[in-house]
Amino acid sequence: MSPAILTASADTAWSDHLVVLPVVLPIAVAGLMFLLDERRRRLKAALSLGTVLVLLGIALVLVGRVEAGAQVYRLGNWAAPYGIVLVADRLSALMLALASVLGLCALVFSFARWGRAGPRFHGLFLLLLMGVNGAFLTGDLFNLFVFFEVMLAASYGLVLHGSGEVRIRAGLGYIAVNLVASLFFLVGVSLIYGTMGTLNMADLARRLAGPATEPALFEIGCAVLGIAFLIKCSAWPLGFWLPTTYAAASAPAAAILAILSKVGIYVVVRLSLLLFGAGTSQGFGQTWLLAAGLATMAYGTIGLLAARDLTRAAGYAVMISSGTVLAALGTGGDRALAGALYYLLGSTLAAAALFLLAEILQRGRDPGEARQAVFADEYRDPFDDADATEIGRAFPAAVAILGCGFVVCTLMLAGLPPLAGFVGKLALFTGLASGPITASAWALIAALTLSSFGTLMPLVRLGILTLWVPSDDPPPVLHPTEFAALAGLLAACMALALWGGPALAYADETVRWLAQPQAYIQAVLGNQEGAGS
């Protein structure tokens, strides 16, 4: 067995079965939870927390194990392309780790109140993670559709969690849009299978390396499939639903839903480099990806400038992050794509933290809940004399903590030094300037610069209005579990900056691996010259 290719079969070590655990474990625990009475909330919370911690540990182990190549898990030891395969490589392991970090922090945040706001929260949460993990690991398009549908079905319940007219209205629109996307997904997959006779990604790449029988019909199928993915990654003009839906959802739901658009980005990156990096369809759709990415960045920036609350601003920030990766992929530069992947990690973490911050700050304006402060000190006028001149303002502890967190989120999303957002955008600029600077590179450089200013100005304005302008409302409330969740996301953002060198090197190696489809094909199919013929 090559050291770069690890496969799981009957005589392999137990550690080789780690690839399947991110799918099996959450669905098994979720099934158990649906059998438990809703009054056993503490048991459900403990089971959820333990499961997500294990998922995070598995993701980190896989990040280390796949540095030399890919780890392939063949269910039932059936060889690809006939059997179901799960593939963990550098990109899928990285996305698994990101999803696990978001899942852990969102879950811990929900312990304060949202876990009790409605039934089946923990079961739906784990099913969402199962669908996300499966989408990152699957090696064929049919099972990608299955995992997408599991993920979306769970997300419907999480978006509606907590009820309320605004949430239901936004949730119904979200469901309708994703049902249309699922229809496009099925049509695209059907066309691809009808022309190529396979849905295994590695087998598709192997067949595309030779002369295609019906390249036009195959590309039409890929275009239809691309529409479904662009809807899911909130690309303009198909991503109009995201800011409204995420702003209406509860804070922990919005934080974990931030990864959903990145599932669409993952699939677009994976299939673009695997299927269209070489062969008869090389470069297919690249110009459209660049245009969609630039338009998404522009739409997200304009939406941020017009935003009047933090939750909607965080939704537009998620769109800008997705548009940045799409545009970098459309330029065709490997180094620029590596910088975009690094930026995606930090911006996703920061957007999720901003959703949590918005929940705490907006809830803090409710006088009834403000009395339940744990870390917050009750606001007291420092002067007893009403005629005295106020020369300063007393900041409760919670406001100081939240203010520091808000500054970190703003710097990350705007791409300002010294945090990881700046490092990612600098890596993008460097990658775009590493060769002849084309018109598309100049367009992306301009879009990145304008989006930084367009993100900084509204966030500073919203921060001043929320944290600095005097108000008669009591200070915000910060529960210990909310503090722990927020601190975890912000610590992850800081870690990306402190270990920016190794993280960027990992992103570079990831793109280098993705740019060599033959290595992926060899890992999945082995030496099957005529597989699936």
C-alpha positions as CSV (number, residue, x, y, z in Angstrom):
1,M,0.0,0.0,0.0
2,S,1.4,3.4,-1.0
3,P,1.9,5.7,2.0
4,A,0.0,8.4,0.1
5,I,-3.1,6.3,-0.3
6,L,-4.8,4.7,2.8
7,T,-7.8,2.4,2.2
8,A,-10.1,0.7,4.7
9,S,-10.9,-3.0,4.4
10,A,-11.5,-5.9,6.7
11,D,-7.8,-6.3,7.7
12,T,-7.0,-2.7,8.3
13,A,-6.4,-1.0,11.7
14,W,-9.3,0.6,13.6
15,S,-8.0,4.1,12.8
16,D,-8.7,3.5,9.1
17,H,-12.4,3.5,10.0
18,L,-12.2,7.1,11.3
19,V,-13.4,8.3,7.9
20,V,-16.9,6.8,8.3
21,L,-17.4,7.9,11.9
22,P,-18.3,11.6,11.1
23,V,-21.3,10.2,9.3
24,V,-22.3,7.2,11.4
25,L,-21.8,8.7,14.9
26,P,-24.1,11.8,14.6
27,I,-26.9,9.9,12.9
28,A,-26.8,7.1,15.5
29,V,-26.9,9.6,18.4
30,A,-29.6,11.6,16.7
31,G,-31.7,8.5,16.3
32,L,-31.3,7.8,20.0
33,M,-32.3,11.3,20.9
34,F,-35.5,11.1,19.0
35,L,-36.5,8.2,21.2
36,L,-35.9,10.1,24.4
37,D,-38.5,12.2,26.1
38,E,-38.2,15.9,25.5
39,R,-38.0,16.6,29.3
40,R,-34.5,14.9,29.4
41,R,-32.8,18.0,28.1
42,R,-29.7,17.6,30.2
43,L,-29.1,14.1,28.9
44,K,-29.6,15.3,25.3
45,A,-27.3,18.2,25.8
46,A,-24.6,15.9,27.3
47,L,-24.9,13.5,24.4
48,S,-24.8,16.3,21.8
49,L,-21.7,17.8,23.4
50,G,-19.9,14.5,23.7
51,T,-20.7,13.7,20.0
52,V,-19.5,17.0,18.7
53,L,-16.3,16.8,20.8
54,V,-15.6,13.4,19.3
55,L,-16.3,14.7,15.8
56,L,-13.8,17.6,16.4
57,G,-11.2,15.1,17.6
58,I,-11.7,12.9,14.5
59,A,-11.5,15.9,12.2
60,L,-8.2,16.9,13.7
61,V,-6.8,13.4,13.4
62,L,-7.8,13.2,9.8
63,V,-6.1,16.6,9.1
64,G,-2.9,15.0,10.2
65,R,-3.4,11.6,8.6
66,V,-4.1,12.9,5.1
67,E,-1.1,15.2,4.7
68,A,0.5,12.7,2.4
69,G,-2.5,12.1,0.2
70,A,-6.0,10.7,0.7
71,Q,-7.7,8.1,2.9
72,V,-10.3,6.1,1.1
73,Y,-13.0,4.1,2.9
74,R,-14.9,1.6,0.7
75,L,-18.1,0.6,2.4
76,G,-18.5,-3.2,2.4
77,N,-15.1,-3.3,0.7
78,W,-16.7,-2.9,-2.7
79,A,-14.3,-1.4,-5.1
80,A,-15.1,2.0,-6.8
81,P,-16.9,3.0,-9.0
82,Y,-19.4,0.2,-8.2
83,G,-19.4,0.6,-4.4
84,I,-19.9,3.6,-2.1
85,V,-16.6,5.3,-1.2
86,L,-15.8,8.0,1.3
87,V,-12.7,10.0,0.6
88,A,-10.8,12.1,3.2
89,D,-8.1,14.3,1.6
90,R,-6.6,17.7,2.6
91,L,-9.7,19.8,1.5
92,S,-12.4,17.5,3.0
93,A,-10.5,17.1,6.3
94,L,-10.0,20.9,6.6
95,M,-13.7,21.5,6.0
96,L,-14.6,18.8,8.5
97,A,-12.5,20.6,11.1
98,L,-14.2,23.9,10.3
99,A,-17.7,22.4,10.6
100,S,-16.8,20.7,13.9
101,V,-15.5,24.0,15.4
102,L,-18.6,25.8,14.4
103,G,-20.8,23.0,15.6
104,L,-19.1,22.9,19.0
105,C,-19.4,26.6,19.6
106,A,-23.0,26.9,18.3
107,L,-24.0,23.9,20.5
108,V,-22.4,25.3,23.6
109,F,-24.1,28.7,23.0
110,S,-27.5,27.0,22.7
111,F,-27.2,25.6,26.2
112,A,-28.0,29.1,27.6
113,R,-31.6,29.2,26.2
114,W,-32.2,28.2,22.6
115,G,-31.8,24.5,23.3
116,R,-35.0,24.8,25.3
117,A,-36.9,27.0,22.9
118,G,-38.5,24.1,20.9
119,P,-38.5,20.3,20.5
120,R,-35.9,18.1,18.8
121,F,-33.2,20.8,18.7
122,H,-30.3,18.5,19.5
123,G,-31.4,15.7,17.2
124,L,-31.8,18.2,14.2
125,F,-28.4,19.7,15.1
126,L,-26.6,16.4,14.9
127,L,-28.4,15.4,11.6
128,L,-27.3,18.7,10.1
129,L,-23.7,17.9,11.1
130,M,-24.1,14.4,9.6
131,G,-25.3,15.8,6.3
132,V,-22.5,18.4,6.2
133,N,-19.8,15.8,7.0
134,G,-21.2,13.3,4.5
135,A,-21.1,16.0,1.8
136,F,-17.5,16.7,2.5
137,L,-16.5,13.0,2.5
138,T,-18.6,11.4,-0.3
139,G,-16.9,10.3,-3.5
140,D,-19.9,10.3,-5.8
141,L,-22.6,12.7,-6.9
142,F,-25.6,10.5,-6.0
143,N,-24.6,10.2,-2.3
144,L,-23.7,13.9,-2.4
145,F,-27.4,14.6,-3.2
146,V,-28.5,12.3,-0.4
147,F,-26.3,14.1,2.2
148,F,-27.4,17.5,0.8
149,E,-31.0,16.5,1.4
150,V,-30.3,15.3,4.9
151,M,-28.5,18.5,5.7
152,L,-31.2,20.7,4.2
153,A,-34.1,18.8,5.9
154,A,-32.3,19.3,9.3
155,S,-31.7,23.0,8.4
156,Y,-35.4,23.6,7.8
157,G,-36.2,22.6,11.4
158,L,-33.3,24.7,12.8
159,V,-34.4,27.8,10.8
160,L,-37.9,27.4,12.2
161,H,-36.7,26.6,15.7
162,G,-38.3,29.0,18.2
163,S,-41.3,29.8,16.0
164,G,-42.5,33.4,15.5
165,E,-44.0,35.0,12.4
166,V,-40.8,36.5,11.0
167,R,-38.9,33.2,11.4
168,I,-41.7,31.2,9.8
169,R,-42.0,33.6,6.9
170,A,-38.3,33.5,6.2
171,G,-38.2,29.7,6.8
172,L,-40.9,29.0,4.2
173,G,-39.0,31.1,1.6
174,Y,-35.8,29.2,2.5
175,I,-37.5,25.9,2.0
176,A,-39.0,26.9,-1.4
177,V,-35.6,28.1,-2.7
178,N,-33.8,24.9,-1.7
179,L,-36.5,22.7,-3.1
180,V,-35.9,24.3,-6.5
181,A,-32.2,23.9,-6.0
182,S,-32.7,20.2,-5.3
183,L,-34.7,19.9,-8.5
184,F,-31.8,21.4,-10.5
185,F,-29.5,19.0,-8.7
186,L,-31.5,15.9,-9.7
187,V,-31.8,17.1,-13.4
188,G,-28.1,17.8,-13.6
189,V,-27.1,14.4,-12.0
190,S,-29.5,12.6,-14.4
191,L,-27.9,14.3,-17.5
192,I,-24.4,13.5,-16.3
193,Y,-25.3,9.8,-15.6
194,G,-27.0,9.5,-18.9
195,T,-24.0,10.7,-20.8
196,M,-21.1,9.3,-18.8
197,G,-22.7,6.1,-17.2
198,T,-21.2,6.9,-13.8
199,L,-21.6,9.3,-10.9
200,N,-18.3,8.5,-9.1
201,M,-16.2,11.6,-9.1
202,A,-12.9,9.9,-9.7
203,D,-14.4,7.7,-12.5
204,L,-15.9,10.9,-14.1
205,A,-12.5,12.5,-14.1
206,R,-10.8,9.4,-15.6
207,R,-13.4,9.2,-18.4
208,L,-13.1,13.0,-19.1
209,A,-9.3,12.5,-19.6
210,G,-10.2,10.7,-22.8
211,P,-12.4,11.6,-25.7
212,A,-16.0,12.3,-24.5
213,T,-18.9,10.8,-26.4
214,E,-21.4,13.6,-25.8
215,P,-19.4,16.6,-24.4
216,A,-22.1,19.2,-25.1
217,L,-24.8,17.2,-23.2
218,F,-22.4,16.5,-20.3
219,E,-21.5,20.2,-20.0
220,I,-25.2,21.1,-20.0
221,G,-25.7,18.6,-17.1
222,C,-22.8,20.2,-15.3
223,A,-24.2,23.7,-15.9
224,V,-27.6,22.7,-14.4
225,L,-25.8,21.1,-11.5
226,G,-23.7,24.3,-11.1
227,I,-26.9,26.3,-10.7
228,A,-27.9,24.1,-7.8
229,F,-24.6,24.6,-6.1
230,L,-24.5,28.3,-6.8
231,I,-27.9,28.6,-5.1
232,K,-26.6,26.7,-2.1
233,C,-23.4,28.8,-1.8
234,S,-25.6,32.0,-2.0
235,A,-24.0,33.4,-5.2
236,W,-25.7,36.4,-6.8
237,P,-28.4,36.6,-8.1
238,L,-29.4,33.2,-6.6
239,G,-28.4,34.0,-3.0
240,F,-31.0,36.6,-2.2
241,W,-32.5,34.3,0.5
242,L,-29.5,34.1,2.8
243,P,-29.4,37.4,4.7
244,T,-33.2,37.3,5.5
245,T,-33.2,33.7,6.5
246,Y,-30.1,33.8,8.7
247,A,-31.2,37.1,10.3
248,A,-34.5,35.4,11.3
249,A,-33.0,32.2,12.6
250,S,-31.9,31.8,16.2
251,A,-28.3,32.7,16.9
252,P,-26.9,29.1,17.3
253,A,-28.8,28.0,14.2
254,A,-27.4,31.0,12.2
255,A,-23.9,30.3,13.4
256,I,-23.9,26.6,12.3
257,L,-25.8,27.5,9.1
258,A,-22.8,29.7,8.1
259,I,-21.1,26.4,7.1
260,L,-24.0,25.5,4.7
261,S,-23.0,28.0,2.0
262,K,-19.4,26.7,2.3
263,V,-20.6,23.2,1.5
264,G,-21.7,24.6,-1.9
265,I,-18.3,26.3,-2.3
266,Y,-16.5,23.0,-1.4
267,V,-18.4,21.1,-4.1
268,V,-17.7,23.8,-6.7
269,V,-14.0,23.9,-5.9
270,R,-13.8,20.1,-5.8
271,L,-15.6,19.4,-9.2
272,S,-14.0,22.4,-11.0
273,L,-10.5,21.2,-10.3
274,L,-11.2,17.5,-10.6
275,L,-13.3,17.4,-13.7
276,F,-12.4,20.6,-15.5
277,G,-8.7,21.0,-14.6
278,A,-7.7,19.0,-17.7
279,G,-9.2,17.1,-20.6
280,T,-11.8,18.0,-23.2
281,S,-13.8,20.3,-20.9
282,Q,-10.8,22.1,-19.3
283,G,-11.7,25.5,-17.9
284,F,-15.5,24.9,-18.3
285,G,-17.5,27.6,-16.5
286,Q,-14.4,29.4,-15.2
287,T,-15.6,32.8,-16.6
288,W,-19.0,32.4,-15.1
289,L,-17.5,31.6,-11.7
290,L,-15.5,34.7,-11.8
291,A,-18.5,36.8,-12.8
292,A,-20.7,35.2,-10.2
293,G,-18.0,35.7,-7.5
294,L,-17.5,39.4,-8.3
295,A,-21.2,40.1,-8.4
296,T,-21.7,38.3,-5.1
297,M,-19.0,40.4,-3.5
298,A,-20.6,43.6,-4.9
299,Y,-24.1,42.6,-3.7
300,G,-22.8,41.6,-0.3
301,T,-20.9,44.8,0.1
302,I,-23.9,46.9,-0.9
303,G,-26.1,44.9,1.4
304,L,-23.7,45.5,4.3
305,L,-23.7,49.2,3.7
306,A,-27.5,49.2,3.9
307,A,-27.7,46.9,6.9
308,R,-29.4,48.3,10.0
309,D,-28.8,45.4,12.4
310,L,-25.8,43.1,13.1
311,T,-27.6,39.8,12.1
312,R,-28.3,41.0,8.6
313,A,-24.8,42.4,8.3
314,A,-23.4,39.0,9.3
315,G,-25.5,37.4,6.6
316,Y,-24.0,39.7,3.9
317,A,-20.5,39.0,5.3
318,V,-21.1,35.3,4.6
319,M,-22.0,36.1,1.0
320,I,-18.8,38.2,0.6
321,S,-16.8,35.3,1.8
322,S,-18.4,32.9,-0.6
323,G,-18.0,35.3,-3.5
324,T,-14.3,35.8,-2.7
325,V,-13.6,32.0,-3.2
326,L,-15.7,31.8,-6.3
327,A,-13.9,34.8,-7.9
328,A,-10.5,33.4,-6.9
329,L,-11.4,30.0,-8.4
330,G,-12.6,31.8,-11.6
331,T,-9.2,33.5,-12.1
332,G,-7.5,30.1,-12.4
333,G,-4.6,30.9,-10.2
334,D,-3.6,28.2,-7.7
335,R,-1.8,30.6,-5.3
336,A,-4.8,33.0,-5.3
337,L,-7.1,30.0,-4.5
338,A,-4.9,29.0,-1.6
339,G,-5.2,32.5,-0.1
340,A,-9.0,32.4,-0.7
341,L,-9.3,29.1,1.2
342,Y,-7.4,30.5,4.1
343,Y,-9.6,33.6,4.1
344,L,-12.7,31.4,3.9
345,L,-11.7,29.7,7.3
346,G,-11.3,33.0,9.1
347,S,-14.3,34.8,7.6
348,T,-16.6,31.9,8.3
349,L,-15.5,31.8,12.0
350,A,-15.9,35.6,12.3
351,A,-19.3,35.6,10.7
352,A,-20.5,32.9,13.1
353,A,-19.1,34.9,16.0
354,L,-20.9,38.0,14.8
355,F,-24.3,36.1,14.8
356,L,-23.7,35.2,18.4
357,L,-22.6,38.7,19.3
358,A,-25.7,40.1,17.7
359,E,-28.0,37.9,19.7
360,I,-26.4,38.9,23.0
361,L,-26.4,42.6,22.2
362,Q,-29.9,42.8,20.9
363,R,-31.2,40.7,23.8
364,G,-29.4,42.9,26.2
365,R,-31.9,45.7,25.4
366,D,-34.7,43.7,27.0
367,P,-35.0,45.0,30.6
368,G,-36.6,41.8,31.8
369,E,-33.7,39.6,30.7
370,A,-31.0,42.1,31.6
371,R,-31.6,41.3,35.3
372,Q,-30.4,37.8,34.8
373,A,-26.8,39.0,34.1
374,V,-24.0,36.6,35.1
375,F,-20.9,38.3,34.0
376,A,-22.5,41.7,33.5
377,D,-22.5,44.3,36.2
378,E,-25.7,46.2,36.7
379,Y,-25.4,49.7,35.2
380,R,-25.4,52.5,37.8
381,D,-25.1,56.2,37.3
382,P,-21.6,57.1,38.7
383,F,-23.0,60.4,39.9
384,D,-25.7,60.9,42.5
385,D,-25.9,64.6,41.7
386,A,-28.2,65.2,38.8
387,D,-26.7,68.6,38.1
388,A,-23.1,67.3,37.9
389,T,-21.4,67.2,34.5
390,E,-20.8,63.7,33.2
391,I,-17.2,63.3,32.1
392,G,-17.1,59.6,31.3
393,R,-19.2,56.5,30.9
394,A,-19.1,53.3,33.0
395,F,-18.8,50.2,30.9
396,P,-20.1,47.0,32.5
397,A,-17.9,43.9,32.1
398,A,-20.1,42.3,29.5
399,V,-20.0,45.4,27.3
400,A,-16.2,45.4,27.5
401,I,-16.0,41.7,26.6
402,L,-18.4,42.0,23.8
403,G,-16.8,45.1,22.5
404,C,-13.4,43.3,22.2
405,G,-15.1,40.5,20.4
406,F,-16.8,42.9,18.0
407,V,-13.4,44.5,17.2
408,V,-12.0,41.1,16.4
409,C,-14.9,40.2,14.1
410,T,-14.7,43.5,12.3
411,L,-11.0,43.2,11.7
412,M,-11.4,39.6,10.4
413,L,-14.3,40.4,8.1
414,A,-12.8,43.6,6.7
415,G,-9.4,42.0,6.2
416,L,-7.4,44.4,8.3
417,P,-4.1,43.7,10.1
418,P,-3.0,42.1,12.3
419,L,-5.6,39.2,12.1
420,A,-6.1,36.3,9.7
421,G,-8.5,38.2,7.4
422,F,-5.6,40.5,6.4
423,V,-3.2,37.6,6.0
424,G,-5.8,35.8,3.7
425,K,-6.4,38.9,1.5
426,L,-2.6,39.6,1.4
427,A,-2.1,36.0,0.2
428,L,-4.8,36.6,-2.4
429,F,-3.1,39.7,-3.7
430,T,0.2,38.0,-3.8
431,G,-1.2,35.1,-5.7
432,L,-2.9,37.3,-8.2
433,A,0.3,39.3,-8.7
434,S,2.6,36.3,-8.9
435,G,2.2,36.1,-12.7
436,P,1.1,38.3,-15.5
437,I,-1.7,40.4,-14.0
438,T,-4.8,39.9,-16.2
439,A,-7.9,41.9,-16.4
440,S,-9.7,39.4,-14.2
441,A,-6.9,39.7,-11.6
442,W,-7.3,43.5,-11.6
443,A,-11.0,43.2,-11.2
444,L,-10.7,40.8,-8.2
445,I,-8.0,43.1,-6.6
446,A,-10.4,46.1,-6.9
447,A,-13.3,44.0,-5.6
448,L,-11.3,42.8,-2.6
449,T,-10.2,46.4,-1.8
450,L,-13.7,47.9,-2.1
451,S,-15.3,45.1,-0.1
452,S,-12.8,45.7,2.8
453,F,-13.9,49.4,2.9
454,G,-17.5,48.4,2.4
455,T,-17.3,46.0,5.3
456,L,-15.4,48.2,7.7
457,M,-17.6,51.3,7.5
458,P,-21.0,49.7,8.3
459,L,-19.6,47.5,11.0
460,V,-18.0,50.4,12.7
461,R,-21.3,52.4,12.4
462,L,-23.3,49.5,13.8
463,G,-20.7,48.9,16.6
464,I,-20.9,52.6,17.6
465,L,-24.7,52.5,17.7
466,T,-24.8,49.3,19.7
467,L,-21.9,49.6,22.1
468,W,-21.1,53.3,22.4
469,V,-24.2,55.5,22.0
470,P,-25.8,56.1,25.5
471,S,-29.0,54.2,26.0
472,D,-31.5,53.9,28.8
473,D,-31.6,50.1,28.3
474,P,-29.8,47.9,30.8
475,P,-26.4,46.4,29.7
476,P,-26.3,43.1,27.8
477,V,-26.5,39.8,29.5
478,L,-23.7,37.3,29.1
479,H,-24.3,33.7,30.2
480,P,-21.2,31.6,31.0
481,T,-21.9,29.1,28.2
482,E,-22.5,32.0,25.7
483,F,-19.1,33.5,26.8
484,A,-17.4,30.1,26.3
485,A,-18.9,29.7,22.8
486,L,-18.0,33.2,21.7
487,A,-14.5,32.8,23.2
488,G,-14.0,29.6,21.3
489,L,-14.8,31.2,18.0
490,L,-12.6,34.2,18.7
491,A,-9.8,32.0,19.9
492,A,-10.0,30.0,16.6
493,C,-9.7,33.3,14.7
494,M,-6.7,34.3,16.8
495,A,-5.1,30.9,16.3
496,L,-5.4,31.3,12.5
497,A,-3.4,34.6,12.8
498,L,-0.8,33.2,15.2
499,W,-0.2,30.1,13.2
500,G,-0.8,31.8,9.8
501,G,2.4,30.3,8.3
502,P,1.5,26.7,8.8
503,A,-2.1,27.3,7.9
504,L,-1.2,29.0,4.6
505,A,1.3,26.2,3.8
506,Y,-1.5,23.7,4.4
507,A,-3.8,25.7,2.1
508,D,-1.0,25.8,-0.6
509,E,-0.5,22.0,-0.4
510,T,-4.3,21.5,-0.5
511,V,-4.6,23.4,-3.8
512,R,-1.5,21.6,-5.2
513,W,-3.2,18.3,-4.4
514,L,-6.5,19.4,-6.0
515,A,-4.6,20.5,-9.1
516,Q,-3.4,16.9,-9.6
517,P,-6.6,15.0,-10.4
518,Q,-4.6,11.9,-11.3
519,A,-3.5,11.5,-7.7
520,Y,-7.2,11.5,-6.5
521,I,-8.2,9.1,-9.3
522,Q,-5.4,6.7,-8.3
523,A,-6.4,6.9,-4.6
524,V,-10.0,6.1,-5.3
525,L,-9.9,3.7,-8.3
526,G,-6.4,2.2,-7.9
527,N,-5.2,0.6,-11.0
528,Q,-8.6,-0.2,-12.6
529,E,-7.9,0.8,-16.2
530,G,-11.4,-0.2,-17.4
531,A,-13.4,0.5,-14.3
532,G,-17.0,1.2,-15.1
533,S,-16.6,0.8,-18.8
